[in-house]
Amino acid sequence: MVNNTKVFIIEGLPGSGKSMFSKRLEQYFKNEKKTVKRYSEGDLHPIDLAWCSVTDKQTFDNLCDEFHEVKNQIIKHTKQVGNQYITPYTKIDLTKNTKHLDEVFRQYEIYRTNELDVFKQTHLDLWRQFAKAHDADTIYIFECVFLQNHINELLLNMDVHQDAITPYFQDLIQALSPIKPTIFYVNQQDIANRLAFITEQRKTNDKALYNDWIDNVLTYMQNTKHGKSHNYLGYDGFLRYLYDRKATELKIMKQLDGCACHVLDLKDDYDQVFSRMIAQIERRDAYNENN
C-alpha cells in the first residue's frame, strides 16, 4: 500500500460521527501495517489547543497550588513548550473540592481571546512546526481541528465577516500543504434528528460535577456577539446555527487549495460513508503508484 498523505482530518457537525470515523480509519491503517497516531478533541494535541489552558510558569504554579488535591494529575497531563505550559484540563478527574477547575483553567484558553490575529498566528505557528517536525513514517488522524474548532470561534466569538473566513482557512491549510493533508467532511443530512440524539446521548451521569453538553453549548452560544445578533437563542437557535454553519463549511471546502477535500453525504449509512472514505484513499494510492 502506498500512501503519501500524512494527515487525515475528519470534519462535520456535532453528531456526524467524526470520532467514530477517526477510530475506524485508525484501525484501517493498523490493518495495513502502518504506524498511525489518532488524536481526539481535548487531547494534548500537536496542532490544536481546544480544551487546553496556556499559561506561563507562575500562573501554572499558582493553579497547581490552588488545585493541590489533583496537582499530580495536572503535572502529568501538562506539556511545556518554550515558556508556556499547555494543559488539557478536561483530562483531569474532578472531585467535589475541584469541580470548579474547568471554569478556572478555561480562562487561560487561546479560544478565549477576541483577537483574530493572535488566534490565527498561534495556530499557524503550531501547524507549521508540526509540518516540519512530524514523523515522516507516521500517519496522523485528527478530528475537529480544522473547521469545527475554528469556525465556531470565527463566527460566534469574533463575529468575523464571511468574506474573511475562506482566506483564513486557506492560510491555515497551506501550513500543512507540504505533507499533503486530506480532509473528509461528513455532510450530515438530518441535522435536527442527530442533534436530538446526541443531546440525549451526551447527558452527564453526575449533574453535581458536570453540566450536560447541550447546556454548555447553549450558554456559550447565546452569550456571544454573533449569537445575539443572529438570535441564536435556546435549542431552536442552536439548530439554526448548525444549518448556517454547515453552509459556510461547505463553501469553504469548495474553495480550498493545497489539500485533498472530500464531501461525504451522510443519512444513516455510516458504513457506506466509511467505505467511500476508504475508496478515496485507495484511489489516491493507486494514482500515486502509477505516477
N, C-alpha and C positions, 0 to 999 in steps of 0.2 A: 504494500500500500504506500503510495506517495502522497505526502501532504505538506504543501509549502505554507499553508496558513498556520500561524502560531496562536492566534487569538480568535475565539468564537464568543460573540456577545449575543445573549438572548434578551429580547425586549418585548414589551407588551403591557397592556393594562393589568391592574390587580386582578388575580383570578385566572389569568390566561395560561398558567402552568409553567411559568418561567423556571421555577425551582425544580419541578418535576422533569422538564425537558433537559435542564442542565445536568441533572443526575443521570438521566438516560444516555446523554451524549458522553458523559464521563465513562460510563460502563462500555459504551460502544468502542471508544478509543482503547480502553484497557483490554478489551477482547481482541483488538488489533495489535496488541503488544506495544502500545505506545505509552510513553511517560506523559501523564496528564495531571494537571492541578486544577481543581474547581474551587472557586470562591463564591460564597453567598453574601448577600447584603448584611452588613454589620460585622463581617469578619475583619481581622487585621489585614487589610487589603493592599495590594501593590499599586492600584490606580484609583481607589475610591476612599472617601472619608465619611461616608454616611454612617451615622450612629457611632462616630468616633469623636472624642474630645481631643483638641490640640492645644497643649499648654507648654509654658516654659517650666524650668525646673522648680522654681519657687512655688508656683501655683500647683504643680504636681505634688510636691511635698506637702503642701497645705491640705490638698484633697486627701492624701493618704492619712494624714493626721485626723482630719475630720471624720473619715470613714475607716478608722483604725480596725474596726471589727472585721472588715474584709480587705485589709491592706495587702495581705499576701496575694489575694486574687487580683487586685488592681495591678500590682507589680508584675505578676505572671502574665497578664494579658497586654501589657504596655510595651511598645517599641519606641526606642529613642532614634530620632532622625535628626542629625545635627544638634541643634539646641532645643528641639521640640520633642515633646512626649505625646505619643499618639495612643489613645486608649479606647478600644471598642467596648464601651461601658455596658452595653446590653448583654455582654457575656458574663457579667458579674452577678452571682446569685444574691438576690435581695433578702433581707431579714426585716423584721418589724422595726428594728432600730435604724435600718439603712434604706427604707423604702423610698425616701426622697432622693436617693443617689442619682437616679436618672435625670431628675429635674436639674440638679446641680451640675452634673457633667455636661448635660445638653447645652448649657450656656456657653460652653467652650468649643462648640462645633463650628467648622468653617461654614456650615449650612445656616448659621445664624447671622452671617454678615449680610448687609444690604448693598455692599459694594461689588458690582458686577466684575470690575477689572480685577479685584483681589480674588474673588471666587474663581474666575476663569484662569488667571495666571497660576494660582495654587495647583489647580488640576492639570494645566498644561505642563507644569514642571514635573508632576508625578508621572504623567503619561510619557513624556519624553525620556525621563530617567528609566522607566520600565522598558521602553523600546530599545534602549542601549544596553541595559543590564540584564534582560531576561535570559533564561536558559534556552539556548537555541535548539536543544533536543527535547524540549517540553512543550506540550500543547496546553494552553490556558483556556479555561471556560469561565466566563463572567456572566452575571445577570444584573440587570437594572442600571449598570454603571454608566451607560452612555445616554440613553434617552430619559428613562423614568426619573432617576435621581436629579438630573439637571433640569429637565423640563418643568418639574414641579417648582424648583427654585426660581427659574427664569420667569415663569408665568405667575405663580402665586405670590412668592415672596418679593420679587423685584419688579413685577409688572412690566417686563421688557416688551417693547413693541414687536409685533410679528415680523417686521422687516429685518430686525436684528437677530432673530432666532436662528435661521438657517445658517448664516455666516458663522455664528458661534459654534454650531455643531460641525461645520466644515473644518474650522480651525482645530477643533478637538480631535476629530478622526484623523486629520493629517499627521498628528503627533505619533500615531500608530501605523501609518501607511508603510514604513519600512518593513514591518513584519506581517503585512497582508491580512488585516483583520476581516472577519466575516461577521455580518450582523444578520441574525434571524429575527424578524418581527412577527410575533404571533398576533394576527389580526382577529381579535375577538368579535364575533358576530352578534352574540346575545348578551350585551353588557348588563342589562337590568337583572336577568336571572343569575348571572355569575356573581354580581355584586351581592344579591340576596344570599347566595350560597356561602360566599366567603365571610360575609358579616356574621352568619351563624357559626361557621367553622372556626373563626378566629376569636371566639369569645374566651375570655380568661377563665381559668379554673379557680382563681383567688382574687376576687374584686378588692380585697383589703390591701393587696400589694400591687396589682396591675389593673389598669383600665382596659376595657375592650378596645380592640383595634379600631373599630369604626368610631368610637367616641374620641379617640386621639386624633383621628383623621379629620373629623368634622370640626372639632375645636380649633385645630390648626388652620384649616381652610377658610372658615368663616371669619377668622380674625386677621386674614391677610388683606392687603390693599386690593388686590385683584379679585379676591373672593367677595369683598364688599361691593366693589364697583360693578361686578357681573351678577350680583345677587345669588351667589353660590351658597345658599343658606340651607342648613339641615341636610337630611338624607337625599331629598329630591334635587337639591342644589349640587350635591356631590356627584350625583348621577349625570346631571347636565354637564358638569365639568369634565367627566370622563369622556363623554361624546365629543366635546370640543377638543380635549387633549388628543384623542385619537386622530382627529382630523389634522391637527398640527403635526403629529408624529409621522403620519403617512406622507404628508407634504415634504417633510424633511428627508424621509427615506428616498423619495423620488429624485431629490436634488443632490445627494451626496456623491462626492468623488473620492477616490483613494481607498475604497474598500468594496467588498462584495456585499450587496444588500439583497435580501430575500424576504418578501412579504408572504406569509403563510396563513391563509384564511382558516379560522377555527370555528366550528359549531360545537359539536360534542365529540368530534372524531379525533381524539388525541393521538391514537395510534397512527392514523393516516397522516396527521401533521408531522409526527416524528419520522415516518417513512419518507415523506417529501424532503425533510431536513437532511436525512442521510443520502437521499438520491442527489441532492445538490452537492453534497460533499464528494460523493463518488464521481459525479460528473466532472467536477473541477479536478479531481485527482487524475482522471483519465486524460483530460486536456493537458495537464502539466506533464504527464508521462509521455505524451506524443509531441510535445513542443519544447 
